Amino acid sequence: MTVSEKTLANAIRALSMDAVQAANSGHPGMPMGMADVATVLFSDYLKFDPSQPKWADRDRFVLSAGHGSMLIYSLLHLTGYARPTIEDIRNFRQLGSPCAGHPENFELAGVEATTGPLGSGLATAVGMAIAERHLNAEFGDDLVDHRTWVIAGDGCLMEGINHEAIGLAGHLNLGRLIVLWDDNKITIDGAVDLSSNEDIRARYAATGWHVVSCDGHDTADVRRAIDEALADPRPSLIACSTKIGYGAPNKAGTSGVHGSALGEAEVAAAREFLGWAAEPFVIPEDVAAGWREIGARGAPIRAKWEGRLASNGQKAEFERRMAGELPAGFSLDAYIDSLIAAPQKVATRKASELALGVINDLLPETVGGSADLTGSNNTKTKSTGPLTRDDYAGRYIYYGIREFGMACAMNGMALHGGVIPYGGTFLVFSDYMRGGIRLAALQQQRVIHVLTHDSIGLGEDGPTHQPIEHVMSLRMIPNLDVYRPADVVETAECWELALKDATGPSVLALTRQNLPQLRTEKAGENLSAKGAYRLRAAKADRKVVLIATGSEVEIAVATAEALEAQGIGADVVSMPSWAHFEAQTQSYKDDILPQGVLHASIEAGTTFGWERYAALRFGIDSFGASAPAEVLYDHFGLTAAKIAPQIAAALA
């Protein structure tokens, strides 16, 4: 006997309420409310194969409303993914279970993105949709022909990032992006109308989206709405009118089912209401078989795709890019050799542009962009024409003034695969995008942030634009490589390191002001990979080690010269990356920062944190000021003339 769609959906509801009840923690309401919509999506529309969860041409499904994580855990288990097992689900939210409180991309195959911070999942999906269209333009329908689906809640649509994300998606006309909005009119505090009365449908329509509504508990109506969305060339919002906690007779439709377990009595009442007689965590065999049949639907589609791939002349290149592998022998050594032969005094933002000119010619998978600061970030090169709604083959995205949206879109592009995204803005605006940068680090994605105007050296724009605490605060994010190169050579080395690391994101903090090329001899290795290295050795007996980053390495060199003139031996250590230095052997670190001598740090930012390496710290622990760069450096005491006497006094 064929199992009804309602019964299939009730399996999701049962697993969701049982897991949350067992954990006494979680959000049962959304999975129970969206179970019917999800059943239709997975049964008839989503292209996936649990036996090959990383199949390149699968549809991407993002649960932006990540608090309802039991929805995706139930679906993955029921459709036949290897994990989560029923034991994993029993241990929902417990240490060691891949069924974390919110979906984590690194825990389970089938979870395409880490979600939880509301709105970020939808914004990430925009990036996935961009990557799909871009790769389709290059490799064609035979290899790239899939959609991106999102389930989002009221909170996802309230967050500010939603405005940025849907504006970008509408502008690029990402018609293969479909958002299923769980329109249940409830937030944790209570009814949505406690805090919002905006016309969300009108807002989406105004940004160029197709909008349609349906009854989220009427599977035929859900199909009608999805079919309408598929027929429209624009990105689509489907407003699914649902009752949160559907099936819980006393709590459904209230905020009481949003963020806490139903309670044993209500779980029992829900079982009776739904006609679900099975014990907790037990799926009747006919229901399990029905779901396994749904899960098996994609295997022949995937097999046909593999046949097309096998005979495609671009097979090797496509597989290389989707695997995230750089071309064999990729290196910037030849470019760095050219810099040694012909030194250049340029700002490191310009040095980045020069490096990108080489990189973008060597790596067709790079896709750049800027949050409306292209001319300041220097992120566009001759190889990167604009990616537009009329030409998805372009390799440069004009993100507009959407820093957070840009960060999450780049995360989605990296998660999709086949693309290495980089994007630029001013370092001070990393505050706007910090949530996206953190998510890239958590998800272990190669996303490169080109953050220019990295200090008071930007000058007259003043304290609102002059970063003080930003570099240090970014260094605090686990799995984020923060590079602050000192010259054109270090900038190229840092770019190479960022590109070769496929396990996490990078920040390149770059100057507005010109810097001399301090590296003029061939090193034979990437010195920036050490994190810190001895740029200049003391001539007199070593009394002090000057540690500096970025534009202040030049100041450290001048300070060392002033000290040496007094017979005080001074090493100069350039430290472009704290994280890389910490990864070195203790013997290497002891050699670069030997004990028994004074360690002094110089960085045009907060001195907080530098106590790890230096007893004497030169920096800025206030906001900046509006003036030319050289005036500001003198005002804040960051010149050799003002630093050298203080070091000499400390050594006296």
N, C-alpha and C positions, 0 to 999 in steps of 0.2 A: 504494500500500500504506500502511495506517495505521501510523504510527510508535508504538511501544510507549511506555508511560509510563516505563519504565525507561530507554529511550533518551533521552527528553526530559529526564529527571533527569540523565542522564550528560552532557548538554550543559552543565548548570550545573557539574557536577564538573570537566569539562574546562576550561572558561573559568576557573574558580576556581583550579585548580592551575597552569594556564599563566600567569595574571596574577601570582600570588604568586611563581612561579618566576622570571619575567622581572624582577620587582622585587627578588627575593631578600629579600622583606620581606612580612609579612602573616600571615593566619590561614586556612589552607586547610581545616582540620579541620571547622569548623562548617558551611560551605557544602556540603561533600561529605557530611556526615552528615545534614543536613536537606534535601537536594535532593529526596528523594521526597515529603516532607511539603509542601514549597513547591510542587512540581508539582501535587499534588492541590488545594492551596488556590487557586492561580492558575487552574487549569483549570476547576474546578467551583464555586467558592464566592465568590471575591473579585470584587466589583463595581467595575470600573475600565475606563477607555477611554484608551489611550495617545495617541490623537489629541486628546483634551481632558483633559489631566492634572489640571486644576484644577476639573473638573466638581464642583459643590457637593455632589451627593448620592452621590459615590463612596464606597466603603468606604475607611477609613483603615488602612493597613498600616504597622506600626512594627517595625523590626528592632532590638529592644532590645539584643540581643547584637551590638552594632555592630562588634566586632572582625571578625565574619564578613561584612564589607561586600561581598565579592565575590558573596555570595548575591543581594543586591538589585541590584547592578550587572549581574549576569548576567541576572536576571529582567527588568529594564527593557530591556536590549538585545534579548533574545530575543523579548519580547512586542511590540516595535515602537515604543517611545518614541524620539523624535528623538535623544536622547542618553541613555546613552553610546553612541558609535559603537564599532566594534571597535578603532579607533585609540585612543580614550580608554581602553579596557580594556587595550590593549597598554602604555599608559603609566600603569597603575595605580600610585598612590602617588608619581607624579612631578610636579614643578612644572608647573602649567598644566593638568593633567588634572582633570576634575571627579570622577574616581574617587579621592577622597581615602582616606587610611588608614581613616577611619571615616566613615559616611554624614553628609553635611552638607545640610541642607534648602535652603540657598541655592545649592548647586551644580547640583542635578539636579531637574527636575520628576519627581515620582514618589517622591522621598525626602521623607516627610512631616515628619520630625523629625531633628534632629541627635542622634545617639546615639554611645555609646562609653563614657562613665562608666556602669558597670553598674548596672542597676536604674532609672536615670533615664528610659529609654525607656518602660518599662512604666508608670511613674508618670505620664509625659506622656500616655500612651494613656488613662489613667483620666480625665484632663481632657478629652480628645477625646470620650470616651464621655459625659461629663457634658454637654458642649456639644451633642452630637447629641440627647440626650434633652430638653434644655432647649428647643432650637429646634423639635424635633418637637412639644412641647407647645404652642408658639406658632403654628407654621405648618402642622402636620398632616402626615399620612403622604404626601400628594401631593408635598410638596417636601422633606421630611426623613425618610428611611427607610433608614438604612445602619448598618453595623457597624464596629467597631474590632477589628482583628486584630493580635496581637503574636507575634513569635517571640522567646523569651527563653531564656537559658542558665542553667546552674547558678549562675554568679556573680550574675546579675540577681536570683535568688531568695535569695541569701545576704545581699546588701547590706541595711543597715538600712532604707533607703527602701522596700524591697519590703514590709516589714511595715506601714508607714504607708499605702502606696498600696492594698494589697489590703484593709486594714481599711476605708478610705474607700469603695472600690468595693463591697465586700460590704454595708456599711451602707446605701448608696444603691441597692443591688440593680441594678447596671448590667448587665442581662442581655444587652446587645448588645456586650459586651466579651468576647473570647475570646483566651486566652493559650495558645499552642502552646509548651510547654516542651521544649527540646532536652535530654532526660534522658539524657545520654551518660556521666555519672558521672566526668568528667575535668575538672580545672582545670590551669592552667599548671604548678603544682607537682607534679601527679600525680593519683592517684585522689581523688575527692571525700572518701572516708572518711578521708583524712589529716587533714581539718579539720572534718568535719561528719558527724553521724549523725542529724540531726533528721528527723522524718516530715513532709516538705513537704506531702504530700497531706492529712494530718490538719490541718496548720496552715491551709491554704486552706479546707478544709471548716469549720473552727472559726470562720472569719471570714465565713461565709455564701456561700461559693463552691460551685458544682457542680464535681466532680472526676471525670475519666475518664482511663483509660490506653489506650495502643495501641502496636502495633509500628510504629515510625516508618519501617520499610523495607517494610511490607506496605500497599500503597496502598488495598486494600479495607478493611483494619482502620483506617487513618487516616480514611477516609470514614465508617465506622461511628461513630468517636469524635466527629467533627465534627457528624454528624447528631444524635447524643445531645446535644451542647452546644447546637445550634440549637433543640432541642426543650425545653430547660430554661430557665425564666425568670430564673435567676440568672447572674451572671458565671461563666465556665467556665475551668478550667485543664485542658488536655489534656496529660497526661504522655506524650510521644512517646519511647519507648525506642529510642535510636539508637546507632550506632557512629561515634564521631568519626573523620573521615577515611575514611569508607566508600569502598572501592575501592582504597586504597593497601595492597597485600597485606602489607607488612612493618611498617608504622607505624600502621595503623588501630587505633583503640581505645587509643592511648597519648597521653601528653601531648606526644610528639614532633611531632604534627601540629597542635598548638594554636596556636603562635605563630611558626612558622618555615616556610620553603619546604621542600617534600618532598625536593628534590635531583633531579638529572636522572635518575639510575638509578631512583628510586622513581616518578617521573612516568611513565617508560617502562613500568615494571612495572604501574602503575595502568591505563595505556591497554590493556595486554594483558588485565588482569583484567576490565576493564569492556567489552572488545570495542570499544574506540573507536579507529578507525584513522585518523581525520582528523589533519592536521598541527596544530600549535599555533595557536590563535586562528582556526581554520577550523571552521565549522558546516556539515555537509552540507546540501544544499538541501532534502531531504525533512524533515530535523529542523527547519530554519529555518522551513519552510512550516507545519509542525505548531504551532510556537510562535506564528507570526504569526496563525494561525487562532484560537488561544486569546486573543491580544491583541485580535482583532477582535470577540470575543463581546460586549463591553460597548457597542459603538456603538449598536445598536438600542435597548438599554435606556436609554441616555443620551438618544437622540432622543425616546423616549416621554416621558421626564421633562421635556425641554424643551417639549414640547407642553403638558404639564400646567402648567408654569410660565407659559407664554404666556397661558393663559386664567385664571390665578389672580389674584384681586383684590388679593393681597398681594405681587404680583410686584415692584413698585418698592421696597417696603420691604425685602423679602428680599434683593434684589440690592444695595441700599445697604449693608445690614449685612454681607453676605458679602464685599463689596469693601472693608470696613473704613473706609468714608467716614462722617464725622459728618454730621448733618442740615445742610442749607444754612443758613448764617447762625449756626451754633452759636457762642455767646459767653457769657461770664460778666460782660460789661460792666455790664448792668443790676443784677446782684447786687452788684458792686463799688461801683457808684454808691450803692446803699442803705447800704453800710458807711460810705462817706464821709459820708453824711447822718446816720447814727446810729452813731458809733464804738462798738466793743465791746472790752472787756478780757477776753480768754479765752485759755486754753491753745491752742496751735496744733492739738492733737489735737481740741479742740472746734471750732476754726475749720474744720478738715477736715470734721467732721460737718456743720457749717452749709453748707459748699460742696457736700458730697455731697447734701444735701437738695434743692438746686437741680439739680445734675447728674443725679441719678437720675430726676428728673421729666422732664428734657429728653432723656435718652438711655436708651431702653428696653433697649439692648444691654449696659448695665453689669450685671455679676454680681459682688457683693461677698462678703466672708467674713472670718473671723478664726480664728486658731489658738487658740481657747478664751479669747480676751481681748476679746470684743465690747464689754463695758462699759468697758474701758480704752482700746481702740483707737478707739472711736466710729465704727465702720464701717457700722453698720446704720441705715437711715432708713425712713421710713414707706412708701416705694415698694418696699422690698425685703423681701417676705415670704420665709420659709424655703423653700429648695429641698430637697425630701425625696423618698424613694422613692415617696411617695403623691402628690406634686405637684412634677413637674419644672419647672413654669412659675415656681416661686419664683426669686427673684433674690439670695438670701443663703444661703451655705453655711457650716454649722457644721463646720469642718474638724477639730475636736478638737485635741489636743496633737500636731500633725503638721506642724511648720513646713516641713520639707524636702518632704514630700509635698504640702503646699499649694502651694509654689513651683512644683514640676514640674507639678502638675495645672493651675495657672493657665497655664503655658506651653502645655500641650496645648489648653486652651480657646482661647487666642489663635491657635495654629497651625491649629486646626479652622476658625476664622473665624466671624463672626456674633456674637461675644461680646467685650466688653472686660472682662477680669477684674481685680479688685483684691482685695487681702487684707492683713490686719493681724496684727502681733505686736509685741513689744518690739524696739527696735533692737538690743539686745545679743544677741537670739536670731537675728539675721541670720547669725551664725556657723553655726547649724544648717542654714540654707537657702542658704548662699553658692553651692553648686554649682548650684542651680536658678536663682539670680539670674544667675550667669555664663552659663548656657545660654540664658537669655532674651536676654541681650545678644548672644551669638554668633549666635543665630538671628534677631535683629532683630525681636523680637516686642513688641508693646505690652502690657506687663504692669506693673501699678502696685502697688508695695509701700508700704503705710502702716505706717511703723515709728515707734512712739511711745516715750515715756519715753527721750528722746534724749540725756540727759546726767546729771551728778550732780544735776541739778534734780529728779530723781524722788525724791530724799531718802532716807527711812529704810530702804528695801529694801536699800541697801548695795552694796558693790563687785561682788557677783555679777550685779547687775542694772543697774549703771551703766556705760554704754558709754564707753570712752575712745578706743580706736583705730578704732572701727567706721566712723564717717563717712569718715575718711581712707582706710581700706582699701577702702571701696566706691567712693570716687572713683577708685581705681586701675583699676577694671574698665573696659576699653574699651566704648564704646557704651552705657554706663549713665549716665543723667542722675540725679544726686543733688541733691536740693533740700533746703535747710534754711531755711524761711521764718521771718521775724522777727515777723510779726503776722498778723492775720486777713486783711488785704488781700493780702499776699504769698502766703499759703496759697492763696487763691482763684486768684491768678495762676499759681502753680506747678501747681495742679490742671489749669488750662486748658492749660498747656504740655504736661503729661504726656498729656492726652487727645488733643491735636492731633498728637502725634508718633507716627505709626504705624510708625516704623522702629527702635524699641528700647524697652527697659523704663525705668521711673523708680522712684526711691525718694523718698518724702517723709519726712524725719526731723522728728518733731514732738514738742513739749514736753508734759510733764505739768502744769507750773506755768503760771499765768496770765501773760499778757504784755500790755502796753499797746498800743493801736493807734497805731503811729508814723506811718502814712500817713493823713493827714486831708484832703488836697487831691487833687482829680481830676488824674490824670496825663495822660490822653489817649492812653495806650499802656500795654502790659504791660511795666512796668519790669523785672520779674524775667526777661523774655526776654533782657535784656542780660547776665544773669549777675551783674553788679555795677553799681551806680549810686550816684551821690552823693545820699545821703539828707539830709544837712545840710552846707551849705557853711560854711567858716570865716568868722568875722566879723572877727577880727584878721588880720594877715598870716599866711598859711598856713605853718605850721612842721611839721605832722604830718598824716598821713592815717591815721585809725583804720579798719581793715577788720575787720568782724565778720559773724557769721552767726547766724541763729536767735535764741535767747534772749539772746545776748550783744550784739546790736545795741542793745538797751536800755541795757546797761552802757556801750557805746561812746558813746552820746548823753550819758549822765551824765558820762562822763570828759571829753568835749569841752567840756561846760559848765564843768567844774572848771578845765580848761586855759584856756579863754577868759577866765575870771575873773582869771587871772594874766597876761593879755595874749598868750597863746600861741594862735595861730590853728589850729583843728583841723577838718578835713573828717571827716565820718562816711560811710563807704561800706558799704552793705549788700551782701553777696555771697551770695545764695541758691544760686547754681550756678556752680561753677568751670568746668564744661564750656561753658556758654553764654558765660561771659566770655571764655574762650580763643577762641571762634568769632568774636568781634568784630574790627573793623579795628584795626590798630595805633594809628591816630590816636585812636580812642575809648579804647583801653586806656591810652594815654599821658595822655589828659585826666583819666581817673578816678584813675589812679595816677601822678601827675606825678613826674618826676625832680627831684632837688635838695631834697627834703624827706624827713623820716623817715616810714617806713611801719611801722605797728605793727598786729599782728593780735591779735584777741581771740576765742577759741573754747574752749568747755569740753570740750576733748578734747586729744589729742596735739598737740604743736607740730610734730611731724615733718611735713614737706611745706610748711609755711607759709613756709619760707625762700624759696620761689618768689616770694612777694609782699612779705614783711616782714623787715626787719632786726631788729626787736624783737618778740618773740612771747610772748603771755600765754595759757597753757593749762594742761593737766594731763598730766604725763608719768609718773604713777604710777597705781595703782588708786585708786578712790574710797574713801568711808567711809560709815558709817551715821549719818545725822543729818538734821535738817530742811534743806531746800534752801538757805535763806538762811544758815544756819550753815556749810554746806559751801562756798558761794561765798566767804564771808569767809575760811574756813580755807585755801582754795586760792588766795587772793589775787585773785579775780575780782570785784572791786568797784572802783567809780570811786575811792574813797578810797585804795585801795592801788595802783591802776594809774597814776593821774595823777601822783603824785610821781616814779615811776620814769621816766615819759616826760619830765617836766620835767628830771630829772637827766641823762637821755640827751641832751637838747638843750642843756644848760648848757655 
